[in-house]
Amino acid sequence: MITKNALANSHLSHTKVRAILFDLFALAFIYFIPTLSHMLSIKLYLLEPMRIMLILAMVHTRRENAYILALTLPFFSYFISAHPVLVKSGLIAIELTAMVFVFHWLLRYMHRFAAIFASIWISKLLYYGLKYIAVITVLPAEPLVGTPLMLQLLTSFVFSLYVLFMFRRN
């Protein structure tokens, strides 16, 4: 006889296994981005692969898992490819973590499309504010904006559409 507790535990372990498998996929994806970029002669970082993985995690796993990826993907990328530089990896981790936080906060007040779009741009403003400070202090050779803003706007819109159609409230 299956008890309620047994069902709850089996669902919990299924959720954890799914999150772990997703995280391994995300890390492998980030690991291979430099190789794929080199092989295809395309600057794949312009499509924001870390944000893609984070949004997929936000939609398909638990909130806690999204925070874990937001904090670890930039540093994982730095440790396996030395890109982006360590200071910039820290800034990206702050940006991605802020995006998860702002999204879940805004979701209480607005539609999920608006919440994800706004959270992306609020976190980008935070990132560019912090990056400006880094550029004038420790990263003088680094341009403030490396990815064209129109491309960032387009990817933000596409990511927001994905969330609109795929995100389910728990």
N, C-alpha and C positions, 0 to 999 in steps of 0.2 A: 504494500500500500504506500502510495506517494503522499507525503505530508506537504502542507503549505510551506513549511520551512525548507524542505528538500527542493521544492520548486523554486523558491526564492534564491537559495544557494546556487542552484544550477543556472538560473538566469544571471546571477551576479558573476559567476565564473565565465559564462559565455560572453558577458559584456567585457570582462577583463581580458579574455583571450582575444576578442575582436580588437580591443584597443591596442594590445601588444602587437598583434599582427599589423595593424595599421601603422603603428610607430615604426616598426621594422621596414615596412614599405616606404614610409616617408624618409627615413634615414638612407635607405638604398637609393631612392630617387635623388635626394640631395647629393649623395656620394657620387652618382654618375653624371650629374649635370655638367661638371667641367669637361668630362670625357665626351659626352654627347655634343656639347658646344664646339669642342675642337674638331670632332669627326664631321659635324654638319656645317662647320664654318658659320654658325649662327650664334649670336649673343643671347643665349636662352635666359640669362639672368634678367634681361629686359622684360620678360614675361612674369617676373616675380614668382619663381618656383617655391620659395618658402611660404609666401602668402597663399599660393595654391594649396599646398599641403595643409596649411593651417585652416583654411576655409573648409577643405574636405574633412578635416578632423572636427571642426565645429559642427558640421552638418551630420556626420556619420558616427561620431563617438561622443563621449561625455565631455562636459565643460572642463573638468580637471585635466583630461588628456590634452585638450587644446592648449591649456596653460603650460603643460610640460613641454609640448612641442615648440610653443612660442619662445620659451626660455632656452631650449637646447639646440634647435636646428641651426641657428646662426653660429654657435660655438662649435658644433659638430662640423659644419662646413669649414670653419677656420682650421680646425685641427686636422682635417683630412686633405684640405687643398690650399690652406693659407689664404683663402679668399672667402669673404672679405677680410680685411685686416682686423686685428683683435678689437681695436676701439670701435670700428664700424660694426663689428659683430655684436658688441654690447649695445650699441644704439639700435640695431635691428631687433635685438631681443626685447628691448624696452618698447619699441614701436609695436611689435607683434603682440606682446602681452597687453599693452594698452588697447589694441584693437579688440581682443577677446573681451576685456573688461567693459569697454565702452559699448560694444555690441549687446552684451547681455543686460547692461544697464538701460540702454535705449530701447531695447525690445519691450520693456514694460510700458513705454510711452508712444511707440510708433510702430508702423508696419515693418515687417522684417526686411523688405527691400530697402527702405529708407534707413533702417537701423544699421544694416551692414555697410551701405554706401557711406553713411555719415561716419561710422566707426573707422572705416578705411581712411577717410580723409582727415579726421581728427587725429588719428594716430600718425598719419603722414606729416601733419603740421607739427606735432610733437617731435617727430624724427628730424624734420628739417630745422626746427629751432635748436635742438641739441646738436645736430650736425654743423650748424653755423658756428656754434661755440667751439666745436672740435676743429673746424677748418681754420678759425682764427687763432687757435692755440696749439694743437698737436698734429693736425693734418693739413698743413698749408698747401700741399700739392694736389689735394683732393678737390674736385669740383663740388659745389654745393648740390647741384642737381645733375645726376649722371644719366637718368632715364628721362627721355622727353615727357613733358607733362601731359601732352595729348595722348601718348601711349598709356600713361598711368591712368588717365581718365577713362580710356577705352577698356583697359583691363579691370578697373574698378566696376564699371558698368556690367561687364560680362560676369565677374564674380558675384555681383549683386543679383543678377538674373538667376544664376545658379542657386543661390541661397533662397531666392523667392520661390523657385519651383521645387527645391529639394528639402529645405529645412522643415522639420516637424517639431513642434513644441513638446517637451516631455511632460 
